[in-house]
Structure formats: C-alpha cells, structure tokens
Amino acid sequence: MMRRMALIETEEAARRLARAIASDLSLYNEDKIKKGIEEDNLFSNLAEEIEEGRALYKSRVSADLYHRNFYDRALVDILIKSKGHVKSKVW
C-alpha cells in the first residue's frame, strides 16, 4: 500500500518545489527551450512538459498555495530569465 505524501502547506516549500520542477524542465529540455526562445514559441514548444510539471506541482501543494502562481513564476524565472543570452526577437 502506497502512502500519500502530505500536502505542502508553507509558501517557502511551495516556492522551492515550483523552482525544483522548473529546474528539472530546464535541465532536461535545454535544446527545446533554446529553440522555443529563438522562435518565440517557448510555451507551445514545451506545453506537454510544462503541464506535466504543473500536474505534479498541483498534486503536492495545498489549493490555496496552488492558486498563488508560484509555478508560473518559477517557469519565467528559470526558463526565460536565465536564458537572456539566447538570441531572440523578443529581446
């Protein structure tokens, strides 16, 4: 019998989980991210991976924390801000 993990109830832990998931996305999808930034279609290019990460995040945090958009902010910080060196028509 599998035990369910307790839901994350603190803002700090929720932010940490969001950043960890976004970091994994960045680590395992570097080429797709670079291409998505270059072609200005990052979110459609990574839609499946992003939604998989979102589902994991949602399953682990309380509803109140989920609706505070920590996951989306982590995606912007880690997938976009850290890739400022990638040539893009957006910047």
CORZITA-V386581 format. One record per residue. RES is the residue in one small letter. PHI is phi in whole degrees, -180 to 180 (999 if undefined). BURIAL is + if it has 16 or more other ideal C-beta (glycine too) atoms within 10 Angstrom, else -. Layout:
BEGIN
res=RES phi=PHI burial=BURIAL
res=RES phi=PHI burial=BURIAL
END
This chain:
BEGIN
res=m phi=999 burial=-
res=m phi=-87 burial=-
res=r phi=-87 burial=-
res=r phi=-80 burial=-
res=m phi=-72 burial=-
res=a phi=-67 burial=-
res=l phi=-69 burial=-
res=i phi=-74 burial=+
res=e phi=-118 burial=-
res=t phi=-109 burial=-
res=e phi=-59 burial=-
res=e phi=-61 burial=-
res=a phi=-67 burial=-
res=a phi=-65 burial=+
res=r phi=-63 burial=+
res=r phi=-62 burial=-
res=l phi=-63 burial=+
res=a phi=-58 burial=+
res=r phi=-68 burial=+
res=a phi=-65 burial=-
res=i phi=-65 burial=+
res=a phi=-63 burial=+
res=s phi=-64 burial=-
res=d phi=-63 burial=-
res=l phi=-58 burial=+
res=s phi=-64 burial=+
res=l phi=-63 burial=-
res=y phi=-92 burial=-
res=n phi=-132 burial=+
res=e phi=-52 burial=-
res=d phi=-65 burial=-
res=k phi=-64 burial=-
res=i phi=-67 burial=+
res=k phi=-58 burial=+
res=k phi=-64 burial=-
res=g phi=-63 burial=+
res=i phi=-70 burial=+
res=e phi=-60 burial=-
res=e phi=-99 burial=-
res=d phi=55 burial=-
res=n phi=-140 burial=-
res=l phi=-54 burial=+
res=f phi=-71 burial=-
res=s phi=-77 burial=-
res=n phi=-64 burial=+
res=l phi=-112 burial=+
res=a phi=-54 burial=-
res=e phi=-63 burial=-
res=e phi=-66 burial=+
res=i phi=-64 burial=+
res=e phi=-70 burial=-
res=e phi=-63 burial=-
res=g phi=-64 burial=+
res=r phi=-63 burial=+
res=a phi=-63 burial=-
res=l phi=-62 burial=-
res=y phi=-59 burial=+
res=k phi=-61 burial=-
res=s phi=-72 burial=-
res=r phi=-107 burial=+
res=v phi=-115 burial=+
res=s phi=-65 burial=-
res=a phi=-58 burial=-
res=d phi=-59 burial=-
res=l phi=-73 burial=+
res=y phi=-57 burial=+
res=h phi=-77 burial=-
res=r phi=-92 burial=-
res=n phi=64 burial=-
res=f phi=-63 burial=+
res=y phi=-65 burial=+
res=d phi=-63 burial=-
res=r phi=-64 burial=-
res=a phi=-64 burial=+
res=l phi=-60 burial=+
res=v phi=-63 burial=-
res=d phi=-61 burial=-
res=i phi=-92 burial=+
res=l phi=-85 burial=+
res=i phi=-110 burial=+
res=k phi=-58 burial=-
res=s phi=-76 burial=-
res=k phi=-111 burial=+
res=g phi=-59 burial=-
res=h phi=-80 burial=-
res=v phi=-77 burial=+
res=k phi=-65 burial=-
res=s phi=-152 burial=+
res=k phi=-75 burial=-
res=v phi=-75 burial=-
res=w phi=-134 burial=-
END
